[in-house]
Amino acid sequence: MKNDDYYEVLGLPRDADAVAIKKAYRRVAMDCHPDRNPGDHTAEERFKAAAEAYEVLSDPEKRQIYDRYGRRGLDRQGMHHGFHGMDDIFSHFGDIFEGLFGGGGFGVHRGRGRQSQTGEHLQTSVAIDLQEAAVGVEREVAIERQMPCARCQGSGARPGSKRIPCVACGGAGYQTVRQGFFVMQSTCGHCHGEGTRIDAACDECRGRGAVRTERTLKVKIPAGVEDGMHLVLRGEGDAGPHGGPAGDLYVMVQVDPHPHFQREGHDIFARVTLSFPEMVLGTQLTVPTLYGKESLTIPAGTDVGSIFRLKGKGMRDVHTGKMGDHCVEIMITIPKKLTRTQRTLLEEFLHETT
């Protein structure tokens, strides 16, 4: 089952508020939960689709991008949406599932001992200037992240030893408690849901399965990126426990302000100051843009505040590739001192126009 309309997946109108979104997700999760529909592949797919829809619509920033550009907009901006598997869903929304199934006979914790857990996501930032944002640039970022231990290959066990089943839960990763007609499951407190424990810990990582390492990565920043946008590098976060998949690295892009240009959406605005005669008689200008100098004709009789557009010389839309414009606003400079000749000529001009 694949439905790109997240609102339709949750049965919501497009103006639904946060409370309605959460309530709708709880309803769909209850109906389609795998413990309530064992062996039903369709119900499982609906459960996954609902989780992805809720993950996007419950995040104001992701929802704004989705409402405007759809799933493609989230992909192009590198924003995470969707999950690696059922265990990933439970780890993200465990509080919601506890409320739904904590005492009703449906297992919240599904025995993660046999499933790989994803590592933590990391975040860093990089600063660029407006010129670099216009054409795109590659930057290096240095991060500290958990890498799989080379000595034990991420298992956490000393080479030659092995992991043994947890005695408390029998390797299930969860413990079951019966109260009358109800059955409740909770993560095993002895093995923390892994189902196994280390017989002898690795001397290098002391049983953690990972070691902290500094690493330098190259980040390609696309042309047109806006201040505050996030890029995602898949699998560059912390290593997962005991050889599990790594999390992601989110890179926030900071675009420093330009001394002469101002960005408004995909257009660039700049001001040019002319003298009164130039505005009356017209003139030819050479104006700087983010891509070099351009020629601009100012016609005779131009008013103060007039805006001239250089088509396609603005910022690129990272989603559509469409180029904005470079907009030049005309201002006037008033001389503080005049020669006798200049004053005479201006007075004659004034008398002729009144």
Secondary structure as GFF3:
##gff-version 3
##sequence-region A 1 354
A	DSSP	alpha_helix	6	10	.	.	.	ID=ss1
A	DSSP	alpha_helix	18	32	.	.	.	ID=ss2
A	DSSP	alpha_helix	41	57	.	.	.	ID=ss3
A	DSSP	alpha_helix	60	69	.	.	.	ID=ss4
A	DSSP	alpha_helix	71	76	.	.	.	ID=ss5
A	DSSP	alpha_helix	86	92	.	.	.	ID=ss6
A	DSSP	alpha_helix	94	101	.	.	.	ID=ss7
A	DSSP	three_ten_helix	112	114	.	.	.	ID=ss8
A	DSSP	beta_strand	122	128	.	.	.	ID=ss9
A	DSSP	alpha_helix	130	135	.	.	.	ID=ss10
A	DSSP	beta_strand	137	148	.	.	.	ID=ss11
A	DSSP	beta_strand	163	165	.	.	.	ID=ss12
A	DSSP	beta_strand	174	179	.	.	.	ID=ss13
A	DSSP	beta_strand	182	187	.	.	.	ID=ss14
A	DSSP	beta_strand	196	198	.	.	.	ID=ss15
A	DSSP	beta_strand	210	221	.	.	.	ID=ss16
A	DSSP	beta_strand	230	233	.	.	.	ID=ss17
A	DSSP	three_ten_helix	241	243	.	.	.	ID=ss18
A	DSSP	beta_strand	249	255	.	.	.	ID=ss19
A	DSSP	beta_strand	262	264	.	.	.	ID=ss20
A	DSSP	beta_strand	267	274	.	.	.	ID=ss21
A	DSSP	alpha_helix	276	281	.	.	.	ID=ss22
A	DSSP	beta_strand	283	289	.	.	.	ID=ss23
A	DSSP	beta_strand	292	298	.	.	.	ID=ss24
A	DSSP	beta_strand	307	310	.	.	.	ID=ss25
A	DSSP	beta_strand	326	332	.	.	.	ID=ss26
A	DSSP	alpha_helix	340	353	.	.	.	ID=ss27
###
